[in-house]
Amino acid sequence: MSEIETKDAARRGIGRYMLAVIPLAIFAVFAGTAGKMLYDQEVNGKNVSDLPSALIGTRAPTLAMPALDGSNTQALTSEAIAGKLTLVNVFASWCVPCRQEHPILKELSQDPRLNVVGINYKDKNDNALRFLGELGNPYKAIGVDPNGKAAIDWGVYGIPESYLVAADGTILYKKVGPFDPQSLETGLYPAIEKALVGS
């Protein structure tokens, strides 16, 4: 075998080796990420659905959405949340987790410290009215977002999502997914208390 053939064979061998190593390296990255998430969840008690948001600590996007026709609630505008500690909840009638968290939203709406408002996301008016008629309406204002533009402005990943907004309009907290007793105790309630102490 000539020297050139030996070098070509060596290159082919390295190429095959690299083709075998690349999938293993990708798998190792995924396995490491999943392992860290499980470790954070089990050992540190971290809720993996609490995704970071670039909007935390910034001013809430301007709200200028029409009211849900027939809901007997006001339109969701910036004036509807101005000067009040507000929970902005993104929901839809077709969203199963929204239905699961709805009783918690009704309880939160009874808290005199909190103004609960909703963004009705990519929904049909009649379906949204049926949803609220069946489960009750916890919202002081509802804005209709038929094409999802407002949700994009708020950085919505998927619904339900909720944002705690300070009286001065600063976003303090974000919850991806439905509220449950644990997320209330470890996330929302401490954020409310912190907001009230700071105001």
C-alpha positions as CSV (number, residue, x, y, z in Angstrom):
1,M,0.0,0.0,0.0
2,S,1.4,3.4,-1.0
3,E,1.8,6.3,1.4
4,I,-1.0,8.2,-0.3
5,E,-3.4,5.2,0.1
6,T,-2.4,4.8,3.7
7,K,-3.2,8.5,4.4
8,D,-6.5,8.2,2.6
9,A,-7.4,5.1,4.6
10,A,-6.5,7.0,7.8
11,R,-8.7,9.9,6.8
12,R,-11.6,7.6,6.1
13,G,-11.1,6.0,9.4
14,I,-11.2,9.4,11.2
15,G,-14.3,10.4,9.2
16,R,-16.1,7.3,10.3
17,Y,-15.0,7.8,13.9
18,M,-16.4,11.4,13.8
19,L,-19.7,10.3,12.3
20,A,-20.0,7.9,15.3
21,V,-19.0,10.5,17.9
22,I,-21.3,13.4,16.8
23,P,-24.6,11.6,17.6
24,L,-23.1,10.4,20.9
25,A,-22.1,14.0,21.7
26,I,-25.6,15.3,20.9
27,F,-27.1,12.6,23.0
28,A,-24.8,13.5,25.9
29,V,-25.9,17.2,25.8
30,F,-29.6,16.2,25.8
31,A,-29.1,13.7,28.6
32,G,-27.1,16.3,30.6
33,T,-29.8,18.9,30.2
34,A,-32.6,16.5,31.2
35,G,-30.5,15.3,34.2
36,K,-30.0,18.9,35.4
37,M,-33.8,19.6,35.0
38,L,-34.6,16.5,37.0
39,Y,-32.0,17.3,39.7
40,D,-33.3,20.9,40.0
41,Q,-36.9,19.6,40.3
42,E,-36.3,16.8,42.8
43,V,-33.4,18.2,44.9
44,N,-33.9,21.9,44.7
45,G,-37.6,21.9,44.4
46,K,-37.5,24.0,41.3
47,N,-40.6,24.1,39.1
48,V,-39.4,23.4,35.5
49,S,-42.5,25.2,34.1
50,D,-41.2,28.5,35.6
51,L,-39.5,29.6,32.5
52,P,-37.5,32.8,32.6
53,S,-38.9,35.8,30.9
54,A,-37.0,38.7,29.4
55,L,-40.0,40.9,30.4
56,I,-39.5,40.4,34.2
57,G,-38.6,43.8,35.7
58,T,-39.7,45.7,32.6
59,R,-42.8,47.7,31.8
60,A,-45.8,45.7,30.7
61,P,-46.7,46.0,27.0
62,T,-49.5,48.5,26.2
63,L,-52.9,47.0,26.5
64,A,-55.6,48.1,24.0
65,M,-57.9,45.2,23.3
66,P,-61.6,45.2,22.8
67,A,-63.9,43.6,25.4
68,L,-65.3,40.1,25.0
69,D,-68.7,40.9,23.5
70,G,-71.5,39.7,25.8
71,S,-69.3,39.2,28.9
72,N,-70.4,42.3,30.8
73,T,-66.7,43.1,31.5
74,Q,-64.7,46.1,30.4
75,A,-62.2,46.1,27.6
76,L,-58.6,45.2,28.6
77,T,-56.7,48.5,28.3
78,S,-53.6,49.9,30.1
79,E,-56.1,52.0,32.1
80,A,-57.8,48.9,33.4
81,I,-54.6,47.8,35.3
82,A,-53.1,51.2,36.1
83,G,-52.4,51.7,39.8
84,K,-53.4,48.2,40.8
85,L,-51.5,45.0,41.5
86,T,-52.8,42.9,38.6
87,L,-52.7,39.3,37.5
88,V,-53.0,39.1,33.7
89,N,-54.1,35.6,32.7
90,V,-54.0,34.4,29.1
91,F,-56.8,31.8,28.5
92,A,-59.0,30.2,25.8
93,S,-62.1,28.0,25.9
94,W,-60.2,25.3,23.9
95,C,-57.4,25.1,26.4
96,V,-57.8,22.1,28.8
97,P,-55.3,23.3,31.4
98,C,-57.2,26.7,31.4
99,R,-60.2,24.8,32.6
100,Q,-58.2,23.0,35.3
101,E,-56.8,26.3,36.7
102,H,-60.1,28.2,36.5
103,P,-61.3,27.5,40.1
104,I,-58.0,28.9,41.4
105,L,-58.5,32.1,39.3
106,K,-62.0,32.4,40.8
107,E,-60.4,32.2,44.3
108,L,-57.7,34.7,43.4
109,S,-60.4,37.1,42.1
110,Q,-61.8,37.3,45.6
111,D,-58.5,38.6,47.0
112,P,-59.0,42.4,47.5
113,R,-55.3,43.0,47.0
114,L,-55.4,41.6,43.4
115,N,-57.0,42.8,40.1
116,V,-57.5,39.7,37.9
117,V,-57.9,40.4,34.1
118,G,-57.8,38.1,31.1
119,I,-56.5,37.9,27.6
120,N,-58.8,35.7,25.5
121,Y,-56.3,34.1,23.1
122,K,-57.3,32.9,19.6
123,D,-60.8,32.0,20.6
124,K,-64.3,32.3,19.2
125,N,-66.6,34.8,21.1
126,D,-69.4,32.3,21.6
127,N,-67.0,29.6,22.9
128,A,-65.4,32.0,25.3
129,L,-68.8,33.1,26.6
130,R,-69.9,29.5,27.1
131,F,-66.6,28.7,28.9
132,L,-67.1,31.6,31.3
133,G,-70.9,30.9,31.7
134,E,-70.1,27.3,32.7
135,L,-67.1,28.0,35.0
136,G,-67.8,31.6,36.2
137,N,-66.0,34.8,35.3
138,P,-63.1,35.8,37.5
139,Y,-62.0,38.7,35.3
140,K,-62.6,42.4,35.9
141,A,-61.6,43.1,32.3
142,I,-61.2,40.8,29.3
143,G,-59.4,41.7,26.1
144,V,-59.9,39.7,22.9
145,D,-56.8,38.7,21.1
146,P,-58.1,36.8,18.0
147,N,-54.8,36.7,16.1
148,G,-52.4,36.4,19.0
149,K,-50.7,39.8,18.5
150,A,-51.0,40.8,22.2
151,A,-49.7,37.4,23.3
152,I,-46.6,37.9,21.1
153,D,-46.1,41.3,22.8
154,W,-46.3,39.6,26.2
155,G,-43.9,36.8,25.2
156,V,-46.5,34.0,25.6
157,Y,-45.0,30.5,25.2
158,G,-48.3,28.6,25.5
159,I,-51.5,29.0,27.5
160,P,-52.5,29.3,30.2
161,E,-49.9,31.9,31.2
162,S,-50.1,34.5,33.9
163,Y,-48.2,37.7,34.7
164,L,-48.2,39.6,37.9
165,V,-47.9,43.3,37.1
166,A,-47.1,45.9,39.8
167,A,-49.2,49.0,40.3
168,D,-46.6,51.0,38.4
169,G,-46.8,48.7,35.4
170,T,-43.7,46.6,36.0
171,I,-43.9,42.9,35.3
172,L,-42.9,41.1,38.5
173,Y,-43.6,37.4,37.9
174,K,-44.6,35.0,35.2
175,K,-46.2,31.6,35.4
176,V,-46.2,29.3,32.4
177,G,-48.9,26.6,32.6
178,P,-51.9,26.3,35.0
179,F,-51.7,27.4,38.7
180,D,-51.9,24.7,41.3
181,P,-51.6,24.8,45.1
182,Q,-47.8,24.4,44.9
183,S,-47.2,27.1,42.3
184,L,-49.3,29.5,44.4
185,E,-47.4,28.8,47.6
186,T,-43.9,28.9,46.0
187,G,-44.4,31.4,43.2
188,L,-47.4,33.7,43.1
189,Y,-48.1,34.3,46.8
190,P,-44.5,35.3,47.6
191,A,-44.4,37.6,44.5
192,I,-47.7,39.3,45.7
193,E,-46.2,39.7,49.3
194,K,-43.0,41.1,47.9
195,A,-44.9,43.6,45.7
196,L,-47.1,44.8,48.6
197,V,-44.1,45.3,50.9
198,G,-42.3,47.2,48.2
199,S,-45.2,49.5,47.4
